[in-house]
Amino acid sequence: MSDQKVFLFDFDGVIVDGINEYWHSSLLACEKYLISPNIEVDPKLYKKVPNTFKEIRPWVKYGWEMVLIVHEIIKPENSLKYYKGDFIDKYNQNCQRILKDNSWIAEDLQKILDKSRKYQIDKDFEKWVNLHNPFLEVINFMQELQKREIKTGIITTKGRIFAEKILKQLNIFPEFIFGYESGTKIKIAEEFNQAYKILGFIEDRKKTLVDIKQNSATSHIPCFLADWGYLKKSDRYNLTNEIKLLKLENLKNLLAI
């Protein structure tokens, strides 16, 4: 293992709150690119993120799921807002069922989400990037790490090019940015472990941290669950000693690691 140090971060829900962008881009994907006879997008829908979407967000792992969820919320019949609890109870099975019922492929939904983002960036980059609200405490923490010559890495399920554009706008230039194109977060963490001393990984998806801790190649990585992120109500409880719940005001304490 190298003496070079790196601190790893998730992106959406850790560095920025992107709920507005996800709703906006997924809605636009449904309006412009999704093949579905069941929807007609009212322009008023762009003005406010519905609570149903916010409440389901903690279960989401990949961007394509957002497009599917938006479709289910806005369709006129059997709208998801009326059976949200049942949907969440069997989240993964329901996503697969909806893909099958509509003859969709997850990779295709991801492509139209990316296409929606590219359309917005070309049309009005400032408007698109301002849909993301940064957590300034995290930005300051990353800048402090870089002052101390500790490298920073972003591991996100967003497309790399989009994360990079947002980070540049925030004047943050991590040494490493990995998007969904690079594979799973655990695979990326394994590769990092071969070349760097990983000081910590901040993530708001508890299952990802559990997987890292249960993998022998990455179990030693200090893992922190971002209290400010998209957490399920149950996520803050029954944490093992190996996964620490981290609050924004306590970020500076990690500099002592």
C-alpha positions as CSV (number, residue, x, y, z in Angstrom):
1,M,0.0,0.0,0.0
2,S,1.3,3.4,-0.9
3,D,1.9,6.3,1.6
4,Q,-0.2,8.5,-0.7
5,K,-3.5,9.4,1.1
6,V,-6.9,9.8,-0.4
7,F,-10.4,10.6,0.9
8,L,-13.4,9.3,-1.0
9,F,-16.8,10.9,-1.4
10,D,-20.1,10.1,-2.9
11,F,-21.5,13.0,-4.9
12,D,-25.3,13.5,-4.9
13,G,-26.5,13.8,-1.4
14,V,-23.0,14.3,0.0
15,I,-21.4,17.1,-1.9
16,V,-24.5,18.6,-3.5
17,D,-28.2,18.2,-3.0
18,G,-29.3,17.4,-6.5
19,I,-33.0,16.5,-5.9
20,N,-34.2,19.5,-8.0
21,E,-31.9,18.5,-10.9
22,Y,-32.9,14.8,-10.8
23,W,-36.6,15.7,-10.9
24,H,-36.2,18.3,-13.6
25,S,-33.9,16.1,-15.8
26,S,-36.0,13.0,-15.3
27,L,-39.2,14.9,-16.1
28,L,-37.6,16.4,-19.2
29,A,-36.5,12.9,-20.3
30,C,-40.1,11.6,-19.9
31,E,-41.4,14.6,-21.9
32,K,-38.9,14.6,-24.8
33,Y,-37.4,11.1,-25.1
34,L,-39.4,8.4,-23.3
35,I,-41.7,6.2,-25.4
36,S,-44.8,5.9,-23.4
37,P,-48.5,6.3,-24.3
38,N,-49.4,7.0,-20.6
39,I,-48.1,10.4,-20.0
40,E,-48.5,14.1,-21.0
41,V,-46.2,16.5,-19.2
42,D,-47.8,19.6,-17.8
43,P,-45.2,22.5,-17.7
44,K,-46.3,23.3,-14.1
45,L,-44.7,20.0,-13.0
46,Y,-41.2,21.5,-13.4
47,K,-41.9,24.2,-10.8
48,K,-41.8,22.0,-7.7
49,V,-40.5,18.6,-6.7
50,P,-43.3,16.5,-5.3
51,N,-43.0,15.0,-1.9
52,T,-43.5,11.5,-3.3
53,F,-40.3,11.8,-5.3
54,K,-38.4,13.1,-2.3
55,E,-39.6,10.3,-0.1
56,I,-38.7,7.6,-2.6
57,R,-35.2,9.1,-3.3
58,P,-33.4,7.2,-0.5
59,W,-34.2,3.9,-2.2
60,V,-32.7,4.9,-5.5
61,K,-29.3,3.6,-6.5
62,Y,-29.0,4.4,-10.2
63,G,-30.2,7.4,-12.3
64,W,-32.4,5.4,-14.6
65,E,-34.6,4.6,-11.7
66,M,-35.4,8.3,-11.4
67,V,-36.9,8.3,-14.9
68,L,-39.0,5.3,-14.1
69,I,-40.2,6.9,-10.8
70,V,-41.1,10.2,-12.4
71,H,-43.1,8.3,-15.1
72,E,-45.0,6.4,-12.4
73,I,-45.7,9.6,-10.5
74,I,-47.0,11.7,-13.4
75,K,-49.1,9.1,-15.3
76,P,-52.8,9.8,-14.9
77,E,-53.9,6.4,-13.8
78,N,-52.5,4.3,-10.9
79,S,-50.1,7.2,-10.0
80,L,-47.3,6.2,-7.7
81,K,-48.4,8.9,-5.3
82,Y,-51.3,6.7,-4.3
83,Y,-49.4,3.5,-3.6
84,K,-46.0,4.8,-2.5
85,G,-45.8,2.5,0.6
86,D,-46.4,-0.7,-1.4
87,F,-43.9,0.4,-4.0
88,I,-41.2,1.0,-1.5
89,D,-41.8,-2.3,0.3
90,K,-40.6,-4.2,-2.7
91,Y,-38.7,-1.4,-4.4
92,N,-36.3,-3.4,-6.6
93,Q,-38.9,-5.9,-7.7
94,N,-41.3,-3.1,-8.6
95,C,-38.7,-1.3,-10.7
96,Q,-38.0,-4.5,-12.6
97,R,-41.8,-5.2,-13.0
98,I,-42.3,-1.7,-14.5
99,L,-39.4,-2.1,-16.9
100,K,-40.9,-5.4,-18.1
101,D,-44.5,-4.0,-18.3
102,N,-43.3,-1.1,-20.5
103,S,-40.7,-3.1,-22.5
104,W,-38.0,-0.7,-21.3
105,I,-34.3,-1.5,-20.7
106,A,-32.6,0.2,-17.8
107,E,-29.6,1.2,-19.9
108,D,-31.9,3.0,-22.3
109,L,-33.5,5.0,-19.5
110,Q,-30.1,6.0,-18.3
111,K,-29.2,7.1,-21.9
112,I,-32.3,9.3,-22.1
113,L,-31.5,10.8,-18.7
114,D,-28.0,11.7,-19.9
115,K,-29.5,13.0,-23.1
116,S,-31.8,15.2,-21.1
117,R,-28.9,16.6,-19.2
118,K,-26.9,17.3,-22.3
119,Y,-29.8,19.1,-23.8
120,Q,-30.1,21.4,-20.8
121,I,-26.4,22.1,-20.7
122,D,-26.3,23.1,-24.3
123,K,-29.4,25.2,-23.9
124,D,-28.7,27.0,-20.6
125,F,-25.8,25.6,-18.6
126,E,-26.2,28.1,-15.7
127,K,-29.8,27.2,-15.2
128,W,-28.9,23.5,-15.1
129,V,-26.0,23.7,-12.8
130,N,-27.9,26.0,-10.4
131,L,-30.4,23.1,-9.9
132,H,-27.7,21.7,-7.6
133,N,-27.3,23.1,-4.1
134,P,-23.8,22.5,-2.6
135,F,-23.2,21.6,1.0
136,L,-20.6,24.3,1.7
137,E,-19.2,22.5,4.8
138,V,-18.2,19.6,2.5
139,I,-16.7,21.9,-0.1
140,N,-14.6,23.6,2.6
141,F,-13.6,20.2,4.0
142,M,-12.4,19.0,0.5
143,Q,-10.5,22.2,0.0
144,E,-8.8,21.7,3.4
145,L,-7.8,18.2,2.5
146,Q,-6.2,19.4,-0.7
147,K,-4.2,22.1,1.3
148,R,-2.9,19.2,3.3
149,E,-1.9,17.4,0.1
150,I,-4.5,14.7,0.7
151,K,-6.0,13.6,-2.6
152,T,-9.8,13.5,-3.1
153,G,-11.8,11.1,-5.1
154,I,-15.5,11.2,-6.2
155,I,-17.3,7.9,-6.7
156,T,-20.8,8.6,-8.1
157,T,-23.6,6.8,-10.0
158,K,-24.0,10.0,-12.0
159,G,-22.3,10.3,-15.4
160,R,-18.7,11.4,-14.9
161,I,-19.0,14.3,-17.3
162,F,-21.9,15.8,-15.4
163,A,-20.3,15.5,-12.0
164,E,-17.2,17.1,-13.4
165,K,-19.0,20.1,-14.8
166,I,-20.8,20.7,-11.4
167,L,-17.5,20.4,-9.4
168,K,-15.7,22.8,-11.8
169,Q,-18.5,25.3,-11.2
170,L,-18.0,24.9,-7.4
171,N,-14.2,25.5,-7.9
172,I,-13.5,21.9,-6.7
173,F,-11.0,19.9,-8.7
174,P,-10.6,16.4,-7.2
175,E,-7.8,14.2,-8.5
176,F,-10.3,11.4,-9.3
177,I,-13.9,11.3,-10.6
178,F,-15.6,8.0,-11.3
179,G,-19.1,7.9,-12.7
180,Y,-21.4,5.0,-13.3
181,E,-19.4,4.1,-16.4
182,S,-16.5,3.0,-14.2
183,G,-18.4,0.1,-12.4
184,T,-19.5,-0.5,-8.9
185,K,-18.4,1.6,-6.0
186,I,-17.0,-1.4,-4.2
187,K,-14.9,-2.3,-7.3
188,I,-13.5,1.2,-7.5
189,A,-12.7,1.2,-3.8
190,E,-10.8,-2.1,-4.2
191,E,-8.7,-0.6,-7.0
192,F,-8.0,2.5,-4.9
193,N,-6.9,0.3,-2.0
194,Q,-4.1,-1.2,-4.1
195,A,-2.4,2.2,-4.7
196,Y,-3.5,4.5,-1.8
197,K,-4.1,4.7,1.9
198,I,-7.9,5.5,2.0
199,L,-8.5,7.8,5.0
200,G,-12.3,7.6,4.7
201,F,-15.3,7.2,2.5
202,I,-18.4,9.5,3.0
203,E,-21.6,8.1,1.5
204,D,-25.3,8.5,2.1
205,R,-26.3,5.1,1.0
206,K,-26.0,2.7,4.0
207,K,-26.1,-0.4,1.9
208,T,-23.0,0.7,-0.1
209,L,-21.1,1.2,3.2
210,V,-22.3,-2.2,4.5
211,D,-21.0,-3.9,1.3
212,I,-17.6,-2.2,1.6
213,K,-17.3,-3.3,5.2
214,Q,-18.3,-6.9,4.4
215,N,-15.8,-7.2,1.6
216,S,-12.4,-8.4,2.9
217,A,-10.4,-6.2,0.4
218,T,-12.1,-3.0,1.6
219,S,-13.3,-3.8,5.2
220,H,-10.6,-1.7,6.8
221,I,-11.7,1.6,5.0
222,P,-13.2,4.1,7.6
223,C,-16.8,4.5,6.5
224,F,-19.1,7.5,7.3
225,L,-22.8,7.7,6.7
226,A,-23.7,11.3,5.7
227,D,-26.5,12.4,8.1
228,W,-27.4,15.3,5.7
229,G,-27.9,13.0,2.7
230,Y,-30.9,11.1,1.3
231,L,-31.4,8.7,4.2
232,K,-34.2,6.3,5.0
233,K,-35.6,6.9,8.5
234,S,-34.2,3.5,9.6
235,D,-30.6,4.3,8.3
236,R,-29.6,6.2,11.4
237,Y,-30.4,3.3,13.7
238,N,-28.7,-0.1,14.2
239,L,-25.4,1.1,12.7
240,T,-22.5,-1.1,13.5
241,N,-19.4,0.4,15.2
242,E,-17.7,0.1,11.8
243,I,-20.0,2.7,10.1
244,K,-20.1,6.1,11.8
245,L,-23.0,8.5,11.4
246,L,-21.5,11.8,10.4
247,K,-23.0,15.3,10.8
248,L,-21.9,18.3,8.8
249,E,-20.7,20.2,11.8
250,N,-18.4,17.2,12.7
251,L,-16.6,17.1,9.3
252,K,-13.7,19.1,10.6
253,N,-13.0,16.4,13.2
254,L,-12.0,14.0,10.4
255,L,-8.9,16.1,9.7
256,A,-7.4,14.5,12.7
257,I,-7.5,11.1,11.1
